[in-house]
């Protein structure tokens, strides 16, 4: 490989990463394909993994990510290992139950125990992701114990992304424990950290969680709703004309927040401006059904609301049988509360029973890694 080939490869990867930052996975993959095979270094691999996941090629992403992460750890290439680790978490959730990801992360943690001086940032990131998914499976005690293990080392970390990971899992645990104000403030800090990093995609994901907290729960009052509305409007305006799932989800949740604030006209306008749901996953279509039902309830049309709620349940039940995520359970509870609002208590009770959180004991995955 000549020096010129290496320079050209770096320039192509630079352009691919810029394309990903703009949300254009197609362009990123095309650019990466132009890179000579001999230049497929760890940076190229990490970028390719992210591009495959953003493009929806989950199987290819999973295979490349898992095989590459093991080798990157052996090579102690921690910077790119951290990037691939995060992508592993995201792609696993698209393909299989959370338990499979927890098992995989546990094998990585066991591997890390054999390393004399494991990288602090990678170790913190690994355990934060592990804690997050254990919490999602209902074992709050084990997840909290893992966070307690890594919290004392956070002050030693200057890396904003690692700090954001800890704050993010803190928010998730707070949400699961019903401490919604703590969850909201933790995620606001995450948004700030990613803004300082100038990472637009990460900001969008963090804002998505902030908006989710307000739109999915009833425990946050007007000041929080107004902040979440402002966050959502800012991101949606940056993505004007974009028909992506990110914009669809944010606009859908924005409409719910506007309903909570009593802004009926704005909520209806947001719903009318939503990108077409054609081709979107069933879960997003059902979320739109729920939001439409909430609007119908707000304007006093109980019968129309019932139709939309029934549609949401019919599609959600199929999804819920495959992967019972915490997000799905929260959505079921939100639908149940909507049924209560229109005094359909029997359907509400059935959904509340179905949405009960798991009580798995996952303490066997408690890490022993010393770092």
ABEGO torsion letter per residue (X at the ends): XBAAAAAAAAAAAAAAAAAAAAGBAAAAAAAAAABBAAABBAAAAAAAAAAAAAAGBAAAAAAAAAAAAAAAAAAGBAAAAAAAAAAAAAAAAAABBAAAAAAAAAAAAAAAAABABBBAAAAAAAAAAAAAAAAAAGBAAAAAAAAAAAAAAAAABABAAAAAAAAAAAAAAAAAAGBAAAAAAAAAAAAAAAAAAGBAAAAAAAAAAAAAAAAABAABBAAAAAAAAAAAAAAAAAABGBABAAAAAAAAAAAAAAAAAGBAAAAAAAAAABBBABGBBAAAAAAAAAAAAAAAAAAGBAAAAAAAAAAAAAAAAAAAAABBBAAAAAAAAAAAAAAAAAGBAAAAAAAAAAABBBABBAAAABBABBX
